[in-house]
Amino acid sequence: MLDLFFDPAMLREMLDIPYDPRYAHLRPTLLDLNFLVKSLFFCIFLIFLRPILIRTVFLLFVKMMRLKPTEYERCYECLWQISFYGFIWPYTANYLFRQNWFWQSYLFWESPWPFQQMTNEIEFIYEFQFGWYLQCCYLLFVEPPKKDFLALIAHHIITLLLLYFSYAIGFFRVGSALLFCLDIGDIYLHFCKILRFFGNNSDIPAWVDALVYLPLPIIWFIFRIFFFIWKVAYPSIVEGILYRTRRNDHYYIFFNCLLTILFGLQVYWFYLILKIGFGFVKSGKKIDDIRDPTASETKKNEQQSQLTQQPQLTQQPQPKQQSQPKQQSQPKQQSQPKQQSQ
């Protein structure tokens, strides 16, 4: 139907994107053992690196913050997430900012797509990210499950499929833009959680909690919703049809269906973030991760402690009245012996 309104050949001439018919009959290779082996190596490396950091750097950090022992595991998870995304996102952004196709998204499909040259940086980003999400799937089944376990496992599986197929079938420019949009939100999200742990053990005013929380929905909306549509969904769904011929559109429906599901998950988590903020404004609830079962347990413990302390504050125990000593019973008069009958 789009051919009635758009002529792909005319658009390619206008945008100066040459079409090379030599690649039209070829299909990318789906099975890439080299990629899978390297990604598995990174997965095993991250699985063994995590407990080492927990027993050394992370443990020292939580002791310096004087957290409660019940909050150690949650803080370890946040520090682990920040350590990974704090490294990989600047690395990815530094690479993408130097690429012309990142700023002009129609160049995602320039010839010889889908056989564009993949640089070493892109290969490292893909292999490291694929190993990371394999490790995340492993941790989901090892650690206590969260309330949105199904959403998380769906997110990780869809991300793994998108990473692998975008690497194998030539969509790696779209995939790298996708990673740029997703990763920065995790950095600030887990940073906010660590500040929340610190606030649980210190008297922080409510306005400080609100000030820390406010950038989170803004960052989430800009990168995971707005940039997702602008830099990922629109180039892949719309420009992918306009700037390519249908002979080269292998796996178009499959790839973009996965993108649509992933975008729906971002909207769902954005709703949860807004729900936390509305609860804070409306009833003064603490800003915390409502998905985490340990968070609900700590809230229950706090409520029980408040209930137990409340009667002690309102009703002071009255001193017991000293019981008066009992009057000593007078000794009974001994009955005189009956006179013996004469």
Contacts in CASP RR format, 6 or more apart in sequence:
PFRMAT RR
TARGET T0000
AUTHOR 0000-0000-0000
METHOD contacts of the structure
MODEL  1
MLDLFFDPAMLREMLDIPYDPRYAHLRPTLLDLNFLVKSLFFCIFLIFLR
PILIRTVFLLFVKMMRLKPTEYERCYECLWQISFYGFIWPYTANYLFRQN
WFWQSYLFWESPWPFQQMTNEIEFIYEFQFGWYLQCCYLLFVEPPKKDFL
ALIAHHIITLLLLYFSYAIGFFRVGSALLFCLDIGDIYLHFCKILRFFGN
NSDIPAWVDALVYLPLPIIWFIFRIFFFIWKVAYPSIVEGILYRTRRNDH
YYIFFNCLLTILFGLQVYWFYLILKIGFGFVKSGKKIDDIRDPTASETKK
NEQQSQLTQQPQLTQQPQPKQQSQPKQQSQPKQQSQPKQQSQ
2 241 0 8 1.000
2 242 0 8 1.000
6 242 0 8 1.000
8 242 0 8 1.000
8 243 0 8 1.000
8 244 0 8 1.000
8 245 0 8 1.000
9 19 0 8 1.000
11 242 0 8 1.000
11 243 0 8 1.000
12 18 0 8 1.000
12 19 0 8 1.000
12 243 0 8 1.000
15 106 0 8 1.000
15 243 0 8 1.000
17 106 0 8 1.000
17 107 0 8 1.000
17 109 0 8 1.000
17 110 0 8 1.000
17 111 0 8 1.000
17 243 0 8 1.000
18 110 0 8 1.000
18 111 0 8 1.000
19 111 0 8 1.000
19 245 0 8 1.000
20 111 0 8 1.000
20 112 0 8 1.000
22 112 0 8 1.000
23 111 0 8 1.000
23 112 0 8 1.000
23 113 0 8 1.000
23 114 0 8 1.000
23 115 0 8 1.000
23 248 0 8 1.000
24 245 0 8 1.000
24 247 0 8 1.000
24 248 0 8 1.000
25 247 0 8 1.000
26 115 0 8 1.000
27 250 0 8 1.000
28 114 0 8 1.000
28 115 0 8 1.000
28 168 0 8 1.000
28 169 0 8 1.000
28 170 0 8 1.000
28 250 0 8 1.000
29 168 0 8 1.000
30 165 0 8 1.000
30 168 0 8 1.000
30 169 0 8 1.000
31 168 0 8 1.000
32 167 0 8 1.000
32 168 0 8 1.000
35 123 0 8 1.000
35 126 0 8 1.000
35 127 0 8 1.000
35 130 0 8 1.000
35 164 0 8 1.000
35 167 0 8 1.000
35 168 0 8 1.000
38 127 0 8 1.000
39 126 0 8 1.000
39 127 0 8 1.000
39 130 0 8 1.000
39 131 0 8 1.000
39 134 0 8 1.000
40 131 0 8 1.000
40 134 0 8 1.000
42 127 0 8 1.000
42 128 0 8 1.000
42 130 0 8 1.000
42 131 0 8 1.000
42 132 0 8 1.000
43 130 0 8 1.000
43 131 0 8 1.000
43 132 0 8 1.000
43 134 0 8 1.000
43 135 0 8 1.000
43 138 0 8 1.000
46 84 0 8 1.000
46 131 0 8 1.000
46 132 0 8 1.000
46 135 0 8 1.000
47 135 0 8 1.000
47 138 0 8 1.000
50 80 0 8 1.000
50 135 0 8 1.000
53 79 0 8 1.000
53 80 0 8 1.000
53 83 0 8 1.000
54 76 0 8 1.000
54 80 0 8 1.000
57 79 0 8 1.000
58 75 0 8 1.000
58 76 0 8 1.000
58 79 0 8 1.000
58 80 0 8 1.000
59 72 0 8 1.000
61 75 0 8 1.000
61 79 0 8 1.000
62 71 0 8 1.000
62 72 0 8 1.000
62 75 0 8 1.000
62 76 0 8 1.000
65 75 0 8 1.000
65 197 0 8 1.000
65 198 0 8 1.000
65 201 0 8 1.000
66 201 0 8 1.000
67 75 0 8 1.000
67 197 0 8 1.000
67 198 0 8 1.000
67 200 0 8 1.000
67 201 0 8 1.000
68 200 0 8 1.000
68 201 0 8 1.000
68 298 0 8 1.000
70 294 0 8 1.000
70 297 0 8 1.000
70 298 0 8 1.000
71 197 0 8 1.000
71 200 0 8 1.000
71 294 0 8 1.000
71 298 0 8 1.000
73 143 0 8 1.000
73 294 0 8 1.000
74 193 0 8 1.000
74 197 0 8 1.000
74 289 0 8 1.000
74 292 0 8 1.000
74 294 0 8 1.000
74 295 0 8 1.000
75 193 0 8 1.000
75 194 0 8 1.000
75 197 0 8 1.000
77 143 0 8 1.000
77 190 0 8 1.000
78 190 0 8 1.000
78 191 0 8 1.000
78 193 0 8 1.000
78 194 0 8 1.000
78 197 0 8 1.000
79 190 0 8 1.000
79 194 0 8 1.000
81 186 0 8 1.000
81 187 0 8 1.000
81 190 0 8 1.000
82 187 0 8 1.000
82 190 0 8 1.000
82 191 0 8 1.000
82 194 0 8 1.000
84 132 0 8 1.000
85 183 0 8 1.000
85 184 0 8 1.000
85 185 0 8 1.000
85 186 0 8 1.000
85 187 0 8 1.000
85 190 0 8 1.000
86 187 0 8 1.000
88 125 0 8 1.000
88 128 0 8 1.000
88 129 0 8 1.000
88 132 0 8 1.000
88 179 0 8 1.000
88 183 0 8 1.000
89 180 0 8 1.000
89 183 0 8 1.000
89 184 0 8 1.000
89 187 0 8 1.000
91 121 0 8 1.000
91 125 0 8 1.000
92 125 0 8 1.000
92 176 0 8 1.000
92 179 0 8 1.000
92 180 0 8 1.000
92 183 0 8 1.000
93 180 0 8 1.000
95 119 0 8 1.000
95 121 0 8 1.000
95 122 0 8 1.000
95 125 0 8 1.000
95 176 0 8 1.000
96 102 0 8 1.000
96 176 0 8 1.000
96 177 0 8 1.000
96 180 0 8 1.000
100 107 0 8 1.000
101 107 0 8 1.000
101 108 0 8 1.000
101 110 0 8 1.000
101 173 0 8 1.000
102 173 0 8 1.000
102 177 0 8 1.000
102 231 0 8 1.000
105 177 0 8 1.000
105 231 0 8 1.000
105 234 0 8 1.000
105 235 0 8 1.000
105 239 0 8 1.000
106 235 0 8 1.000
106 239 0 8 1.000
106 243 0 8 1.000
107 173 0 8 1.000
108 173 0 8 1.000
108 174 0 8 1.000
108 235 0 8 1.000
108 236 0 8 1.000
108 239 0 8 1.000
108 240 0 8 1.000
109 239 0 8 1.000
109 240 0 8 1.000
109 243 0 8 1.000
109 244 0 8 1.000
110 116 0 8 1.000
113 170 0 8 1.000
113 244 0 8 1.000
113 248 0 8 1.000
114 169 0 8 1.000
114 170 0 8 1.000
114 171 0 8 1.000
114 248 0 8 1.000
114 250 0 8 1.000
115 170 0 8 1.000
116 170 0 8 1.000
116 172 0 8 1.000
116 173 0 8 1.000
118 172 0 8 1.000
122 172 0 8 1.000
122 176 0 8 1.000
125 176 0 8 1.000
125 179 0 8 1.000
126 163 0 8 1.000
126 167 0 8 1.000
126 172 0 8 1.000
126 176 0 8 1.000
129 163 0 8 1.000
129 179 0 8 1.000
130 160 0 8 1.000
130 163 0 8 1.000
130 164 0 8 1.000
130 167 0 8 1.000
133 156 0 8 1.000
133 159 0 8 1.000
133 160 0 8 1.000
133 163 0 8 1.000
134 160 0 8 1.000
136 156 0 8 1.000
137 153 0 8 1.000
137 156 0 8 1.000
137 157 0 8 1.000
137 160 0 8 1.000
140 149 0 8 1.000
140 152 0 8 1.000
140 153 0 8 1.000
140 156 0 8 1.000
144 293 0 8 1.000
144 294 0 8 1.000
145 293 0 8 1.000
146 152 0 8 1.000
146 291 0 8 1.000
146 292 0 8 1.000
146 293 0 8 1.000
147 290 0 8 1.000
147 291 0 8 1.000
147 292 0 8 1.000
147 293 0 8 1.000
148 272 0 8 1.000
148 291 0 8 1.000
151 265 0 8 1.000
151 268 0 8 1.000
151 269 0 8 1.000
154 261 0 8 1.000
154 265 0 8 1.000
155 262 0 8 1.000
155 265 0 8 1.000
158 258 0 8 1.000
158 261 0 8 1.000
158 262 0 8 1.000
158 265 0 8 1.000
159 182 0 8 1.000
159 262 0 8 1.000
161 258 0 8 1.000
162 175 0 8 1.000
162 178 0 8 1.000
162 255 0 8 1.000
162 258 0 8 1.000
162 259 0 8 1.000
162 262 0 8 1.000
163 175 0 8 1.000
165 171 0 8 1.000
165 251 0 8 1.000
165 254 0 8 1.000
165 255 0 8 1.000
166 172 0 8 1.000
166 174 0 8 1.000
166 175 0 8 1.000
166 178 0 8 1.000
166 255 0 8 1.000
169 250 0 8 1.000
169 251 0 8 1.000
169 255 0 8 1.000
171 236 0 8 1.000
171 255 0 8 1.000
174 232 0 8 1.000
174 235 0 8 1.000
174 236 0 8 1.000
174 255 0 8 1.000
175 232 0 8 1.000
177 231 0 8 1.000
177 232 0 8 1.000
177 235 0 8 1.000
178 228 0 8 1.000
178 232 0 8 1.000
178 259 0 8 1.000
178 262 0 8 1.000
180 227 0 8 1.000
180 231 0 8 1.000
181 223 0 8 1.000
181 224 0 8 1.000
181 227 0 8 1.000
181 228 0 8 1.000
181 231 0 8 1.000
181 232 0 8 1.000
182 223 0 8 1.000
182 224 0 8 1.000
182 228 0 8 1.000
182 266 0 8 1.000
184 219 0 8 1.000
184 223 0 8 1.000
185 219 0 8 1.000
185 220 0 8 1.000
185 223 0 8 1.000
185 224 0 8 1.000
188 215 0 8 1.000
188 216 0 8 1.000
188 219 0 8 1.000
189 216 0 8 1.000
189 220 0 8 1.000
192 212 0 8 1.000
192 213 0 8 1.000
192 216 0 8 1.000
192 287 0 8 1.000
193 289 0 8 1.000
195 212 0 8 1.000
196 209 0 8 1.000
196 286 0 8 1.000
196 287 0 8 1.000
196 288 0 8 1.000
196 289 0 8 1.000
198 204 0 8 1.000
199 209 0 8 1.000
200 286 0 8 1.000
200 298 0 8 1.000
206 284 0 8 1.000
209 280 0 8 1.000
209 286 0 8 1.000
209 287 0 8 1.000
210 280 0 8 1.000
210 287 0 8 1.000
212 287 0 8 1.000
213 276 0 8 1.000
213 277 0 8 1.000
213 280 0 8 1.000
213 287 0 8 1.000
216 273 0 8 1.000
217 270 0 8 1.000
217 273 0 8 1.000
217 274 0 8 1.000
217 277 0 8 1.000
220 266 0 8 1.000
220 269 0 8 1.000
220 270 0 8 1.000
220 273 0 8 1.000
221 270 0 8 1.000
224 266 0 8 1.000
224 269 0 8 1.000
224 270 0 8 1.000
225 263 0 8 1.000
225 266 0 8 1.000
225 267 0 8 1.000
225 270 0 8 1.000
228 263 0 8 1.000
228 266 0 8 1.000
229 263 0 8 1.000
232 259 0 8 1.000
233 259 0 8 1.000
233 260 0 8 1.000
233 263 0 8 1.000
236 255 0 8 1.000
236 256 0 8 1.000
236 259 0 8 1.000
237 256 0 8 1.000
237 259 0 8 1.000
240 249 0 8 1.000
240 252 0 8 1.000
241 249 0 8 1.000
241 252 0 8 1.000
272 290 0 8 1.000
272 291 0 8 1.000
275 290 0 8 1.000
276 285 0 8 1.000
276 287 0 8 1.000
276 288 0 8 1.000
276 290 0 8 1.000
277 287 0 8 1.000
279 285 0 8 1.000
280 286 0 8 1.000
280 287 0 8 1.000
286 299 0 8 1.000
288 295 0 8 1.000
288 299 0 8 1.000
289 295 0 8 1.000
290 296 0 8 1.000
END
